[in-house]
Amino acid sequence: MSRPLPPLNALRAFEAAARLGSVSRAAAELHVTHGAVSRHVRSLEDALGRPLFVREGRGLALTADGVRLRDVAGDAFSTLQSGWAALQRERHPSALVLGCPGSLLARWVIPRLAPLATDLPQLKLHLSAQESGFDAALTGLDAALLLGEAPWPVGWEVHTLAPERIGPVLSPRYAHAARLQDAPARALAGEAVLHTTSRPQAWPRWFAAQGLDAGTLRTGATFDHLTYLLEAAVAGLGVAIAPQELVQADLDSGRLLAPWGFVDTGGEWALCAVRGNQDPRIAALAAWLRTTLA
């Protein structure tokens, strides 16, 4: 006897929108359009006969039914994710499952896989891009490579690797590039700078490190992920801010410029695992990462 279920694609879209509190962020996470997420949510509401979201100011709020479905769907997808990851580990028992943000994976980890394989030939990695954050249990992962800052979750064993150095970057094609290259840092107070929702304090802290009043900061376009932010900068759409290591290849090629260099504002590179995980491969990877970042 079949068991009736809601459309799973629609449920997945609803769960992402409810968890992230935004249809736009859900669309970015799922790599679909804003309209597709809205249609999926609407189809669930039509099938249920009751709303799951209501308008609240300029945003959305969950109804009581929406809260119940969010909690049930979140638990279900978490269980599926954990079970699927376990099956993958059983198929590849020698692989260390390493999670990291997609921008970090694409811009820093993947270009270094060849020297990593040469230096640690016994270490097999299964890489997992994580765009929606990491839960306290690091579900489905053996370890996570992150750029962030303390305090970290209390249940994590954190291997600190190197300080994070951040700075403004812009394309030579940016309309104000020629003027800004020889200007003092305070010239940025007149620019509507690009920023990300994932690191909202990056610009204010950089301004403070330069002895500038963060209150003079003007923010322009906002991006959910660092990858999109940097592509916008490369396209000449404005001045972005980023970790040095993630843009070094662009600086070397001349695609981006860093007129004011990079400074330490308190962030750090860290390899994190659940406390009590004694897998020796994590310590070996941490040592390699620490040397590579030095």
N, C-alpha and C positions, 0 to 999 in steps of 0.2 A: 504494500500500500504506500503510495507516494505521500510525502510530507510537504505541505505547501510552504514555500519560502518566498520572501520578497526577492525581486530581481537583484542579483548579487552585485552587478556593476552599479546599480543605483544605490544600494546599501553602502558600498565602498565610497562612493562620492559623498553621500550624506555623512558617513563617519568622519571622513577627512575634514569636511566643512564644519562639523560640530566640534571636532577636536581642536582645529586651528582657529575657529571663530571667524572664518572668512571664506567666502566662496572663491575669491581670487587666489588665496593661498592654497586652497584645496586643488584648484585647477593647475597651479604650478607644480604641486607635489605629484599629481597624477598625470602630468603632461597632456592635459586636455584643455579645451577652451572653457572660459567662464560660463558660456551658454550651455555647454554640455553638462556641467555640474548642476546648474540651475534646473535643467530639464530632468535630470535624474532625481533631484530632490522633489520636484513637483510631481513626478510619477509616483513616488512613495506616498506623498500626501494625498494624491488622488485615490490610490489603492486603499489607504487607511481611512480616508474620508474626514481627516482632521489635519490641521496645520502642524508642522514640526518646527517651523521658525516663525517669528513675528518681527516686524520692523521695530527697532528701538533706536531713535535718533537717526544717525547716518549708518548704523550697522544693523546686525541681526541678533536676535536673542532666541534661545530655545524655549519652546513651550514645555509643559510638564511631560507630554508625550515624547517630545524631542529629547528631553533629558533621559527618559527611560530607554529609548531606542539607542541613544548615544552610548550609554553604559553597557547595554547588552551587546551592541555591535562592536564596541571597543574591546570587550573581553573576548568576543568570538574571534576577531581578527588577530588579537594578541596570541591566542591559543594556536590559531592556524600558523602564524609566523613562527612561533616557537617550535611547533611540530615539524614544519617544513625545514627549518634550519637544522633540527635534529636529524632528519632524514638525509639532508645534504652532508652532514658530518659523517653519518654512517657510510655513505657512498664514498666519501673522500676522508677516511679517518685520519690521514696524516696531515690534513690541511688545517692551519690555524686561521680561524675566521676573524678577519680584521675589518672593522667598520670605520668609516671616516666620512666627513662631508664630501659631497660630490666634487666641489671645487678643489678641495685638497687632494682628492684622489686623482683628478684629471691633471692638475697643474704641478703637483709635486711628487706624489707616490708613483704613478705610472712611469714617468720619465726616469725613475731610479730603480725600477725593477731589475734591470740587467745587472748593475753592480751589486744589488742585494743578492741576487741569485749566485753571483760569483763569490761573494764574501761569506754567505751563509747557504751553501748548497743543500743542506739537509732541511732547510726551512721551506715548507710549501705553504703558500698563502691562498686563502679564498677571500677575495676583496668584496666588500659590500658597501655600496654608496648609501648613506643615510641622510636624507634631506629633512626629516621631520623631528630630529632630535634623538636623544638617547635616554632610555628609561634607566632607573636606578639599578635594575637587574642586568643591564646590557643584554637584553633578550636576543637570543640567536647569535651572539657574538662571543668570541674568546677574549677579545681586546678591542679598544677603540683608540684611534689616533686623532687627537683634537687640538685645535687652537682655541684657548679660552683663558679663564682666570679663576683662581680660588675665590670662594670655597667650592671644592668639588663635592659631590655626594659622599656622605659619610661611609657608605658601604663600598667605596672604590679603593683599590690600591693604585696610587698614582705615581708613575715614573716621570718625574720632571726632566725634560730633555734640553730645552734651551729657552731663553727669553724670546718673546714675539716682538719683532720690530716692525712698526707700521709707518706709512708715510703717504702723502698725496702723489698721485700719478696722473698723467694726462698724455694725450696723443699729440705729436707734432702737428696734426691736422686740426686740432682744436682752435677755434677762432681767436682765442686770446693767448695762444701758446707762446708766441714771440715776446709778448709783453711780460708774461708771468715767469719766463725762464730766468730773467735777471732781476726779478722783483723780490723784495723781502717777503717773508711768510705772511705778514699782515695784509698783503695784497689779496689774499684769499678771502678776506672778509667781504670783498665786493663780488664774489662769485657765488652762484647758486650751486653748491657742490652736490655730487651724486652720493647716495648712501644706501645702506641695506637695513632691512628690519631686523636681521639677525644680530647685528652689532651696532645698535644705535648710539653707543657711547664712544665709538672709535673717533669720530671727528671732534666732539667736545674734549676728549682727553688729549688728542694731538694738539688742539688749540692751546689747552692749558700748559702742555709741555713746552710750547713755544713762548709762554708768557703772554698769551693773547686772551682777550675776554671772549669766552665761549658764547656770550650773549650776542656777539656781533656775527655769529655764524648764520649763514643763510643756506637752508637745505633746498635742493632741487628735486629731481626725479628720485623715486624710491624703488628699490629692487628687493625681491624676496631672497635672492641668492647671490653670493659673491661672483659666481661665474657670469651672471647676466650683468652685474655692475661693471666688471672689467671689460666685457665685450662692448658695453656702451662707451667706456672710456677709450678703448682702442678705435671705436668708430668716430671719435672726436666729438662726442656729445657733452662732455664736461670733465670735471676733475673728480676722480674717485679716490678712495683711501683703501690701502690693502697691505697685507703682510709682505715684507720684502721678498721672502723666499718664493712666494706664489707669483710674483711678477718679474723675477730676475731674468727669465728667458726673454720676456718682452722688452726689458731694459737693454739687454745685450744685443737684441736684434734692432733696436731703435723704434720699435712699435710704440713704446711708451717712454716717457721721461719722468724723472723724479727730481725736480729742481731743488727741493728742500731736504732730500735724504730721508732717512728713517730713524725713528727713536723708539725706545722701550717705554711703553706706557702701562706696564703691569701685567700684560698678558703673557702666556707661556705655551710652548708646545708640550704636550703630555701624552703618554701612552697609558691608558687606563684599563684596569681589569677589575672584576669583582673581588673584593677582599677575600683572601683565603685561596685564591687560584694560584697554585704553586707551579704551574706549567713552566719549565725552564726555557721554553722557546720565547716566552714573553720577555724574560730578562735579557736573553740574547738579542732579541729585536730592539729592545730599549737601548742597549749598549751600542748597537750599530747606528740607530737613529741619532743618538747623542753625538757620536763621532761625526756622522755625516752633516749634522747641523752646526757643528762647532766652527 
